[in-house]
Amino acid sequence: METLRRTWALNRAAWQVIRLDSELLIFPILSGISLLFVGGGFISSFVLLTFMGGDNLPEWVGYLFAFPLYFVAYLVIFYFQAALISAALIRLKGGDPDVRVGLRMASRRMGVIMKWALLAATVGVLLSWLKDKGGWLMHWVASFADLAWNVVTYLVIPVLVVEGKDPRDALDRSRELVRNTWGEQVGTVVSQSLLGFLGSVAILVVLVALGMLGMPVLWLLVGGWCLFVSWAVLVSTLGTVVRAVVYLYARDGEVPEVFDRNLVRDALR
């Protein structure tokens, strides 16, 4: 509960940053739109596999199709995360960035972002294979490894953006920064996901209540879609701003004025 309280407080402070610069919300919107096209690639691949023989095809063919899609999806996500973190860091230091600045700074790091997306896609496909084909024990081991990977790589994107390290050095640097705060980093990753989940449940409850009151189904579908997308954009932006703050504190002990220094210190103790 204490971890959840600190996460909520950090997100409230991150919201103050977003209020100062609402353009930060544009980056996850652009990311989501781009991922829709990637999703079209997934659907096209599924149709193509079905046309080619479906269940009669060797299993490795499915993973062969999955890997480039993993790579492109990660590349899109990491690119816009890098752009958002670049802009957020400027705002946190008192600047006034716009969307073009964030995109330009992320584009400068496109080489290392592509390499990191390639590594992340390899790990993602491997963990997916272990979860699907390794039995129940291996499924839980792979799930734990997935969580550990998310914690260890929590600060990789800020490191790539600010320090320009190659993926292997960025991974080592991220691990170094979170090494002494392992438990709280796990709590932060989990509780951030829990925040998104609880908000989604609240939206679902509201939609069900409105449906029981007789609101037309079409209005519910359109309104629900808008609410879920808006919530996803907000949670993604909040989480990335918090990540930028964590990076500044872990690297330099620096805390932006909008954040309570004791709060950040306690969250990383």
N, C-alpha and C positions, 0 to 999 in steps of 0.2 A: 504493500500500500504506500509506503514511503517513496519507493521508486516511481509509482504512478503519480504521486503528488508532485514530485520534482519534474517529471515529464510534462505534466499538465502546466506547471508554472513556466517551464522552458518554452512550451508552445504558445502560452499567452504572451511571453516576451517576443517570440518570433512573429506573432500576429501584429505587434506594434511595429516591427520592421516592415512587414508587408503593407501596413496602413500608410507608412511613409513613402513606399514605392510599390504601388499596385501592379506596375509593369512586371514584377517578378512572377506574377501568376501566368503570364503569357508563355513562359518556357514550358511548363508541364502541359499546357494546352497544345502547343506545337508538337510536343513529344507524343501526346495522345493521338493527334491527327496523323502523324507519321506512322505510328504503330497500327493504325487502321489499315494502311497500305500493306504493312508487314503481315497483318492478319489475313489480308486478301491473298498473300503469298502462301500462307498456311493452308487456306481453303483450296487454292489452286493445286497445291502439292497433293493434298488428300484426294482430290478428284482425279489427278493424274495417276496416283498410285492405285486407286480403285480401277481405273480404266486399264492399267497395265496388268492387273491380275489380283489385286487386293491381298487376300490371305495366302495366296499361293506364292507370293514373293518372299525371298529370304528376309529374315528380320533385319539384317544389316542394311538393306536398302532403305528401310524407314528411317534409320538413324543417319544414313547418308543424306537424305532429304532434310532431316531435322537440323543437322549441324549448321548449314549456311543460314537457315532461318533464325536459329538461336543467335548466330553471330550478328545478323543484321538488326535483330531486335535489341540486343545488348548495345550495339553501336549507336542506335537511335537514343536509347535511354541514357547512356553514358555521355553522349554529346550534349544533350540538353541539360543533363545534370551539371556538366562542366560549365555550360553557359550560365546556368542559374547560380551556381556557387561563385563564379567569377563576379557576377553582378552583385550578389549578396555581400561578398567580401568588401567590395567597393562601398556599398551602402553602410555596412557595419563600421567602416573606418571613416564615415562622414562624407563620402562622395555622393554623387547623384547619377548613377549609371542609367543607360537606356538599353533596350533590347539589342540594338546593334552592337553595343560594346560587349555584352555578354557573348553573343554569337561570334564576334570577331576574336575574342580571347579563346573561346573553345576551338575555333578553327585553327588557331595557331598551334594547338596541341593535338590536332587531328591524328598525327602519326602515332603518338603514344596511346591515344584513346582507341585507335583501331587495334593496336597490339594488345591492349588490355581487354577489349571486347573479344578478341580471338582466344585469349587465355580463359576468360570467364565462360565463353561458349563451350570450350573443351571441358571445363569442370562441370558446367551445367548438364551437358549431355551425359557425362560419366555418372553423375549423381542420379540423373533420371533413369539411366539403365540399371543402376544398382537397386533403386527403389522398385522398379518394375519386375526385375528378374532375379533378385538376390534372396528371395524368401522374406518371411516376416522379420527375422532378426536383422538381416542386412538392410531391410527397409528402415528400421528404426536407427540403425547405425548411420545409414546414409542421411537420414533426416537430421540427426544430431550433427553430422559433418556439414550439412547444409547451413545449419544455424551458426556453427563455429566459423564457417567460411564467411558468412555475412558479417559476423562480428570482427574478424581479423581484417576484412577488407573495408570496414566502415569508413575509413579516412583515405582510401586509395584515390578517389576522384579529386579531393582537395589537394592531395600531394602531387598528382599529375598536373593539375592546373597551376598551382603556385610554384612548385619546385621543379617541374619539368623532367622528373625522373622517368626512366624506362619502367615498364610494368613490374619486373622482378624487384628492382630497387624500391619502387613505390609500395609494393607489397611488404617488403621488409620494413620500410619506414612506417607504414600504417600499423604493422604488428608492434613495432617499437613504441609507437605513441599510445597504443591501447594496452600494452603488455601489463602495466601496473594497475589497470582499472578494468580487468577482464569481467568481473562480476557485474559491475555497473553498466558496462557496454552491452552485455547480454540483456540486462534489464531494460536499457534504453531501446534496443532493437525490438524486443518483445512488446514493451509497453507502447511504443510508437505504432506497431501493428495493431495492438489492442485498441488504441484510440480510433484508428480507422474503422475497425470492426464494430465498435460500439456505436459510432456515428451512423454506420450503415444500418445497424439494427434499429436505431431510433427512426431513421427515415422509413424503413420498412413498416414499423409499427404505425407511423403516421399514415402511410398509404393504405394499410389495412383498415384503419379506423375510418378514413375518408371513404373507402369502398363500402364499408358497412353503413355509412350514412347516405349512400346512394349516389356518390359522384360517378359520372360516366367513365367507363373503362378506358376510353381513348384518352381522356384528360389524365387519368391516373398513370397510364403508360408514358405519356409525354412528360408530365410533371415529375414522375419518378425517375425517368431517365435523366432529366435535367438536374434533379437534386443529387443523384448518385454521382454524376460526372462532376458537378460543382464541388461536392464533398471530396472526391478523389483528388481533384486539382488542388484544393486547399490543403489537404493532409500532406500531399506530396511536397508542396511548396514549404509548408511549415517544417517538415522533416529535413528538407535540404538546408534551410536556414539554420536549424539547430545543429546540423552536421558542420556547417561552416563555423559556427560559434565553438563547437567542441574542438575543431581543428585549431583555431586560433589559441584557445586556452591550452590545449595539449602541447602545442609547439612553443608558444612564447609566454604562457601564463597571462595572456591578454584577454580581457573581457570587455566587449563594447558597452557603452554607457547605458543602453536600453536594457541590458541584462544585469541582474543582481549578481555581483561577484561571488558572494557566499553561496548563492543558489547553484551557480555553475561549479564552484569548487566542491560543494557537497555532492553534486551529481556525479563527479568524477573521482571522488575520494577512494 
